[in-house]
Amino acid sequence: MSGRFPNVDWWCDYCGALLNYQNGFDDSNDTWACTECGTINRISASEIYESHKDYRKKNHLD
């Protein structure tokens, strides 16, 4: 289910799994525990980036 952020793909910050299709995922929650690795991911407007490059830049990964 996806309600607050339609058309947004949510990816695990640790393992890169697509969260949107994980059983029970609902973006109305503030966090989501990845079912692949268990990492707690924040689900908020501040975590939405225009591109993967923007994400990497903001998180000092480049």
C-alpha positions in Angstrom: 0.0 0.0 0.0 1.2 3.5 -0.8 -0.6 6.6 0.2 1.5 9.6 1.3 4.0 9.5 -1.5 2.5 8.1 -4.7 4.9 7.4 -7.5 7.9 7.3 -5.1 10.1 4.2 -5.0 11.6 3.5 -1.6 14.9 1.7 -1.4 16.6 0.2 1.6 19.5 2.5 2.7 21.6 -0.5 3.5 21.0 -3.4 1.1 19.3 -1.5 -1.7 16.1 -3.7 -1.8 13.0 -2.1 -3.1 10.7 -1.6 -0.1 7.5 -0.8 -2.0 6.8 -4.4 -2.8 7.8 -5.9 0.6 4.9 -7.6 2.3 3.0 -5.1 4.5 4.9 -2.0 3.3 2.9 1.2 3.8 4.4 4.6 3.3 2.1 6.1 5.8 4.4 4.8 8.4 7.4 7.0 9.5 9.8 4.0 9.3 10.0 0.6 7.7 12.2 -2.3 8.6 13.5 -3.9 5.4 12.4 -7.5 5.2 15.7 -8.4 3.4 18.2 -7.1 5.9 16.3 -5.6 8.9 17.6 -2.1 8.5 15.2 0.6 9.7 14.5 3.1 6.9 13.0 6.5 7.3 9.9 7.2 5.2 9.5 10.9 5.0 9.6 13.8 2.5 13.1 14.6 3.6 14.2 11.2 2.2 13.0 11.8 -1.3 15.7 12.7 -3.9 15.4 13.7 -7.5 18.0 11.2 -8.5 20.4 8.6 -7.1 23.2 11.1 -7.7 21.5 13.6 -5.4 21.1 10.9 -2.7 24.7 10.0 -2.9 25.8 13.6 -2.8 23.6 14.6 0.2 24.8 11.5 2.1 28.5 12.0 1.3 28.8 8.8 -0.6 30.8 10.2 -3.5 
